[in-house]
Amino acid sequence: MGKRKSRTPKPTPRKPPKLETEFSCPFCNHRDAVGCLIDLKERYAKVECRICTESYVTKAHPLTAPVDVYAEWIDACEDANEGVVRRRCRRRLGDDADDDCQDYL
């Protein structure tokens, strides 16, 4: 006689985690204030903050995701700020601690 087949459920394939579509703004630091619009017909992608209305527009292709457009915006912000000299911290009257004040180049 033959053995009976066991009726164990088949393992279901794991779904990949969903990527975020709402991001924090690099200018006003509000959480979930930046939304992304991708128009494949016109081939552009736009991220815009609903609070401070800062925006960034770039080219889009069929594989473009909102995370990619946001990361490109952050990279463009870092490139724009490269070489900018930060103001030096001024000491307050009666403040002798050098820990609070750092010199930037």
N, C-alpha and C positions, 0 to 999 in steps of 0.2 A: 504494500500500500504506500501511497505517496503522502508526503507531509502537506499539511494545510499551509497556505500562504498567510503570513501575518499581515494584519491590516494597520500598519503604522502609517501615520500621515506623512506625506512627502514634505520635506523642508521647503518653506517658501523662500524665494530669493529676497535678499535684503535690498531695500530701496536706498539709493544714495540720499544723503541729507540735502535738504533744500537750501539753496543759497539765499542770503538776505537780499531784500529789495529796498529797505529803508535804512538810511545811514545817519551818522552824526555829522554835523556841519563843521568843517575845519575853521570857519571864521567865527561863528557865534556859539559853537559847542553845544547846540541843542541836540538832544538824542532823537532819533527817528524823524528828523525834519527834512532830510534830503531825499527826494524822489527821483526816479530815473524814467525817461521817456525814450524809447528806441523806435525810430521810424525806418523800417527796412525799405519801404518804397522810395523814400527820399534819400536814404542812406546816410542818416545822421542819428546821433545819440546825444541826449541832453540830460544833465543832472542839475537840479535847482533846489535851493533851500527855500522852504516855505516861510521861514521867519525873516531872514535878512536879504532874501532874493538874490543872493550870489548864485551864479550859474556857470556852467562849462559845457561847451559843445564840441563834439568830435565826430569823425567819420565812423560809420557802423557797417558791419557785414553780417551775414546770417549766423555766425558763431558768437557774436557779441552778446555778453550778458551784463546785467546792471552792475555786478561786482567789478567787472573789467573797466567799465566807464568810470566808476567811482575811484578805482585805484589809479587810473590814468589822470584823473583830476588832482588827486593827492600828489602824484609825482610832478605834475605841472606846477602845483603850488610850491613844492620843495625846490624845483628848478628856478622859479621866480624869486624865491627868498635866498638863493645861494649868492653869497657875496655881500649881503646886506649887513651892515655893521649895527650891532645892537647898542642901545644907549647904555652908558655906564651907570651903575647904581650909585646914588649919592648918599653919603652918610648923613644921618640926622644929628642934630645938636645933642651932645652928651653921649653919643653912641661910639664906643671905642672898639666894638667887636668887628673884626674883619671877616667873620664867617658869613655875615648877612650880605656882604657886598663882594661881588665877583667882577673881575674885569674881563670883558669880552673883546675879542679881536675883530 
